[in-house]
């Protein structure tokens, strides 16, 4: 009965998985450009929230299970889960984060040539090899307690690399 109603709502297994991925991605907050003018402090605050949310989502049981399943199915013909994770997960998060980075650049708070490269730098500083270690089953209970500190250090490093020199001096 439950299976019938799930398929009625989502169509098929891929529809259910896509909805799960989209829901997970929606937990990573950025900011609404229409609601405020960015300052150095607010940009940093939004980036820290983004980084913390990203770490929380990537370390969650649902995300880890979906990623492990996608990795296990990666070599199978017809497996769409990896593509769905890219399209409805990472790319959606990247688009929202990219909008924040672009707003920071337009406000004169960030300097970078390529938005995707800037996002890749931020993502790498926040996540580094942590996600791989999580996927491999490493105990992350201590790491999870320090996600806020990790997020702040990663954002500070990103702002050192990509922040406009006049604004990063005030941080």
VEXSE-784090 format. One record per residue (C-alpha): x, y, z. Coordinates in steps of 0.02 Angstrom, whole numbers, plus 50000, padded with zeros to 5 digits. Layout:
N
XYZ...
***
This chain:
171
500005000050000501385012350047502355007749890500825010949782500545028349855502385032949841502385028149657500755037649634501585053549701503315051549625503045040549472504435027849495506015023949593506985037649504505625050249547505745045549731507645046749728507585063349636506395070449766507535064449906509045072449824508125088849794507545089249974509315086350038509995100049924508655112149983509365111050160510925120550104510465138850125511265153550035510345170150031509005179749938509845193849842508225203749838508085204050027509685213050076511225222450022512805212750054514135219450170515795211450213515045204750375513435198450297514355190050153515465180950278513945176050382513025169250228514565159550173514765151950346512935146650350513155139050177514725129750229513945123150390512365117550299513405109150164514385099350294512805094650387511955088350229513465078850163513705070350331511885065250350511355047150337510225050250186511575059050085512885046250129511725031950082511255040049916513075043649873513635026049920512245018649814512715029749667514535024849681514065006449688513005008149532514185019549436514835006049320513114999049278512305003649114510685012849139511035018549317510435036449332510755039649516512465047649491511765059349360510295063649474511475067549618512465079049505510955087649427509775089049575511075089649713512785096949679512295107849530510785115249619511825119149773513195126049661511975137449569511335144949731513085146849802513655154249636512275167249648512925172249819514715173149755514165183549605513205195249719514775197049824515785201149668514495213849607514545222049780516435223649764516735211449907517455197049804518645196449658518745181449543518775178149357517735162249346516235158949457516325140149442518155140249489517785151549638516405139649694517575124849671518845133549781517545136949916516875119149906518625111849917519065122350068517465117550157517385099050114519185094150071519325075250093518025074650232516615068250121517695054150053518165049150229516315049250278515855038550128517195026050178516425024650350517655034350457516915039250625516455057550606515685060650777517135071950831517205080550660515345084350666515575093550830516815105250746515835108750585515535126850637517385129850666517825120850504516555131450409517245147650482519055143050444518595137950265517645154150235519065164550307520295155550192519125158350044518975176850084520865178050098520985170849923519505179149838518995193749947519325211149884520865217749972519985233050043518605222750124519585207650187520715219150288519225223150400518935204750437
***
